[in-house]
C-alpha cells in the first residue's frame, strides 16, 4: 500500500512516464502510470553514475531501439524541464482529496452505526468535497478577488 506504487494515490501520467523512460533509458509502456521497482533501480544506478562522474553514457533504450543514454545534470532553468498544470488537473487533485476524506468518514460511520439503520443519507456527508473545492477557489494562486466598482 505504498504511495508511489498505488494508482489510486499516485499518477505519473503519460508525460511523466515518457520523461522517466527517456532520462533513464527504460522501455516501460506509457500506460504504466505508477513507479515500478525497475524505475527505482534505474534511478539509483543513474544517480550513482552521475555522482561518480566517470561514465558519460550507458546503454539503454529510446523509442524501442538501443541507444546510449547521456549522464548529465538537468538545467533547472530550461523550460523543457518544466510542466504547466492545467486548472482542470488542479481541481481534480482537490476533488480527489475531498473524496478521500469523505471515504474515510463513510468507512468510520459504517463501523459505528447499526447495520439495520444505515441509509445513504446517514453515511455520506458531502462537506469534505465542498470544503476542498472552496479551499481551492479561495486560496489558490490562480484565484483573485474581482474589483467591484460602483
C-alpha positions in Angstrom: 0.0 0.0 0.0 2.9 2.3 -0.8 2.1 5.8 -2.0 4.2 5.8 -5.2 3.1 2.3 -6.3 -0.6 2.7 -5.7 -2.5 4.0 -8.8 -5.3 5.5 -6.5 -2.8 7.8 -4.8 -0.2 8.5 -7.4 -0.2 9.1 -11.2 2.8 9.8 -13.4 0.6 10.4 -16.5 1.9 9.7 -19.9 4.2 12.8 -19.8 5.9 11.6 -16.6 6.3 8.1 -17.8 7.8 9.3 -21.1 10.3 11.6 -19.2 11.4 8.8 -16.9 11.8 6.4 -19.8 13.7 9.0 -21.8 16.0 10.0 -18.9 16.8 6.5 -17.6 16.8 4.6 -20.9 13.8 2.4 -20.0 11.2 0.8 -22.2 8.2 0.8 -19.9 4.8 1.3 -21.6 3.4 4.8 -21.4 0.3 3.3 -19.8 2.3 2.4 -16.7 1.2 5.4 -14.5 2.9 4.4 -11.3 6.6 3.9 -10.4 8.0 0.4 -10.6 10.9 -1.3 -8.9 12.7 -1.1 -12.2 12.3 2.7 -12.2 13.8 2.9 -8.7 16.7 0.7 -9.5 17.4 2.6 -12.7 17.2 5.9 -10.9 19.7 4.8 -8.2 22.1 3.5 -10.9 21.8 6.8 -12.8 22.5 8.8 -9.6 25.5 6.7 -8.7 27.0 7.2 -12.2 26.2 10.9 -12.1 27.9 11.3 -8.7 30.9 9.2 -9.7 31.3 11.3 -12.8 33.3 8.5 -14.5 30.9 7.4 -17.2 29.4 9.9 -19.7 27.0 7.4 -21.3 25.5 4.0 -20.6 23.5 1.6 -22.8 19.7 1.9 -22.7 16.6 2.0 -24.9 14.9 5.0 -26.5 11.8 4.7 -28.8 12.2 0.9 -28.7 15.8 1.0 -30.0 19.1 0.6 -28.3 20.7 3.9 -27.6 23.5 5.5 -25.5 22.0 7.4 -22.6 23.9 10.5 -21.7 24.6 11.2 -18.0 24.3 14.9 -17.2 22.7 17.2 -14.6 19.4 18.9 -15.7 19.3 22.6 -16.4 16.7 23.8 -14.0 16.1 26.9 -16.0 15.3 25.1 -19.2 11.5 25.3 -20.0 11.8 21.8 -21.4 12.2 20.5 -17.9 9.0 22.3 -16.7 5.4 21.4 -17.0 2.3 23.6 -16.7 -0.6 22.0 -14.8 -4.0 22.9 -16.2 -6.7 24.2 -14.0 -8.7 21.0 -14.5 -5.8 19.0 -13.2 -5.5 21.2 -10.1 -9.2 21.0 -9.4 -9.1 17.2 -10.0 -6.4 16.9 -7.3 -8.6 18.9 -4.8 -11.7 16.8 -5.6 -9.6 13.6 -5.1 -8.5 15.0 -1.7 -12.1 15.7 -0.7 -13.3 12.3 -1.9 -10.6 10.5 0.1 -11.7 12.5 3.2 -15.3 11.6 2.6 -14.4 7.9 2.0 -12.6 7.9 5.4 -15.7 9.4 7.1 -18.0 6.9 5.4 -15.8 3.9 6.4 -15.8 5.2 10.0 -19.6 5.6 10.1 -20.1 2.2 8.6 -18.3 0.6 11.5 -20.0 2.6 14.2 -23.6 2.7 13.1 -26.2 -0.1 13.3 -26.3 -2.1 10.1 -30.2 -2.1 10.1 -30.5 1.7 10.4 -27.8 2.6 7.8 -29.1 4.8 4.8 -27.0 6.7 2.2 -28.1 9.9 3.8 -26.7 8.9 7.2 -23.4 7.7 5.8 -22.5 10.2 3.2 -21.6 13.8 4.0 -20.5 16.0 1.1 -19.0 18.7 3.2 -15.3 17.4 2.8 -15.6 17.6 -1.0 -17.3 21.0 -0.9 -14.7 22.3 1.5 -11.8 21.1 -0.7 -13.3 22.9 -3.7 -14.0 26.1 -1.8 -10.5 26.0 -0.4 -9.1 25.7 -3.9 -11.0 28.6 -5.2 -10.4 30.7 -2.1 -6.7 30.2 -1.6 -5.3 29.1 -4.9 -2.6 31.2 -6.6 -4.9 31.3 -9.6 -7.8 32.9 -7.7 -8.1 36.6 -7.2 -10.8 39.0 -6.0 -12.7 40.8 -8.6 -12.7 44.6 -8.4 -16.2 45.8 -7.7 -16.6 49.4 -8.8 -19.9 51.1 -8.2 
